[in-house]
Structure formats: C-alpha cells, structure tokens
C-alpha cells in the first residue's frame, strides 16, 4: 500500500497583511537602517505603532555564572551600566529619526537576542516582527 501526500486546498484567498503593532529590533548593525526603513513604510501605510527593542547582554548575570571577576578587570556592574546607557542612547537617537506622525514605543531587555525577542513577543500583542538579515559582501 502506498501513501499519497495531498496538499490542503485553500479555502479562501489570503488578504494583505495589515500590521498595526510592529516589533523592530534595534542594534548597532547596518541591518537596523534597512529594517527601520521597512518598518516606517509599513507603519505609515497601515497607521501602525512601532516598538523599538534593544537587547543588552546580561553582563552581571554572565559574570555571576562564570565567576570571572579578576583584579584589574572592570566590575560587571559598571560594564552593565555602560551597555544599558548605550542601548538607551541608541533607542533615543532612533526615535528622533522616525517621523513624528508614527507612534513609537521603546523597550530594553537583557540577555541573548533570540530569547529576549520571544519574551517581548509573549509580553505584548504584536502583529509583525521586523528583523534585518545579515549583510554579506560579494567580495
């Protein structure tokens, strides 16, 4: 006896996506420019709100787990404060570049990007996540 795979037949034609709440990851990479431009275009088109998310490494937590505090090395709390300040500044600078007619919310999470994005998605109601792909050179 052989099994035949059958594709499910669509019951209706899909309509255009109308994201009203977009989550946009903001980091120091060149991808942020392209990602932000795409999010702004969609926000204008659909009167959407953009949430800018910055993910900061959990320097203090990592140091506790690894017990790596050594003489002459900056304290993890100082490094964490500097990283947090940088993220706040990056978000502030990004908000200033978004047209004033687009509502913007900012959020900061600590840890690795993937779990932080998932946690943000679980915490709030988003319609779309706008992420950039790594840029590669042809050389």
C-alpha positions in Angstrom: 0.0 0.0 0.0 1.4 3.4 -0.9 0.6 6.7 0.8 -0.1 9.8 -1.3 0.5 13.2 0.2 -2.2 15.7 -0.7 -1.8 19.4 -0.3 -4.5 21.1 1.6 -6.7 23.2 -0.7 -7.0 26.8 0.3 -10.5 27.8 1.4 -10.1 31.5 0.7 -7.7 33.9 -0.9 -5.3 35.5 1.6 -5.6 39.2 2.0 -2.8 41.7 2.5 -1.2 41.8 6.0 -2.1 45.0 7.9 0.3 45.1 10.9 -0.9 47.6 13.5 1.8 46.8 16.1 5.3 46.1 14.8 8.3 45.0 16.9 11.6 46.2 15.5 15.0 45.1 16.8 17.5 48.0 17.1 21.2 47.2 17.4 24.4 48.6 16.2 24.5 46.7 12.9 24.0 48.2 9.5 20.8 46.0 9.2 19.0 48.3 11.5 18.8 51.0 8.8 17.1 48.7 6.3 14.8 47.2 8.9 13.8 50.6 10.3 13.0 51.9 6.8 10.8 48.9 6.1 9.0 49.3 9.4 8.4 53.1 8.8 7.0 52.4 5.4 4.6 49.8 6.8 3.7 52.0 9.8 2.8 54.8 7.5 0.8 52.6 5.2 -1.2 51.0 7.9 -1.2 53.6 10.7 0.8 51.3 12.9 2.8 51.7 16.1 6.4 50.7 16.1 8.1 49.3 19.2 11.8 49.5 19.1 13.5 46.8 21.1 17.2 46.9 22.2 18.6 43.7 23.6 21.6 44.2 26.0 23.8 41.4 27.2 23.3 40.4 30.8 26.8 41.2 31.8 26.2 40.9 35.5 24.3 37.6 35.3 27.0 36.2 33.0 29.8 37.2 35.4 27.9 35.6 38.3 27.5 32.3 36.4 31.2 32.3 35.3 32.7 33.8 38.4 35.2 35.8 36.2 35.8 38.9 38.4 39.6 39.4 38.5 41.8 42.2 39.7 42.2 45.0 37.2 39.1 44.0 35.2 36.2 46.4 35.3 33.4 45.4 37.6 30.5 43.8 35.7 28.0 46.3 37.2 30.0 49.1 35.6 30.1 47.3 32.3 26.3 46.6 32.5 25.6 50.3 33.3 27.6 51.3 30.2 25.9 48.8 28.0 22.5 49.9 29.3 23.3 53.6 28.7 24.4 52.8 25.2 21.2 51.0 24.5 19.1 53.8 25.9 21.0 56.3 23.8 20.6 54.2 20.6 16.9 54.0 21.2 16.6 57.7 21.8 18.6 58.5 18.7 16.5 56.1 16.7 13.2 57.6 17.9 14.4 61.0 16.8 14.8 59.7 13.3 11.3 58.3 13.0 8.7 60.7 11.5 6.7 62.4 14.3 3.3 61.1 12.9 4.3 57.5 13.7 3.7 56.3 17.3 6.8 54.8 18.8 7.4 52.8 22.0 10.8 51.6 23.3 11.7 48.6 25.2 15.0 47.1 26.6 15.6 43.5 27.5 18.6 41.8 28.9 20.1 38.5 27.7 20.6 36.9 24.3 18.7 38.4 21.4 16.6 35.3 20.5 15.1 34.6 23.9 14.7 38.3 24.6 12.7 38.8 21.4 10.5 35.8 22.3 10.0 37.2 25.8 8.9 40.6 24.3 6.5 38.8 21.9 5.0 36.9 24.9 4.7 40.1 27.0 2.8 42.3 24.4 0.5 41.9 21.5 2.4 42.3 18.2 1.2 41.8 14.6 4.6 41.6 13.0 8.3 41.4 13.8 10.6 43.3 11.5 14.2 41.8 11.5 17.1 42.5 9.2 19.1 39.8 7.6 22.9 39.9 7.9 24.5 41.8 5.1 27.1 39.9 3.2 29.7 41.2 0.8 30.1 39.7 -2.7 33.9 40.0 -2.4 
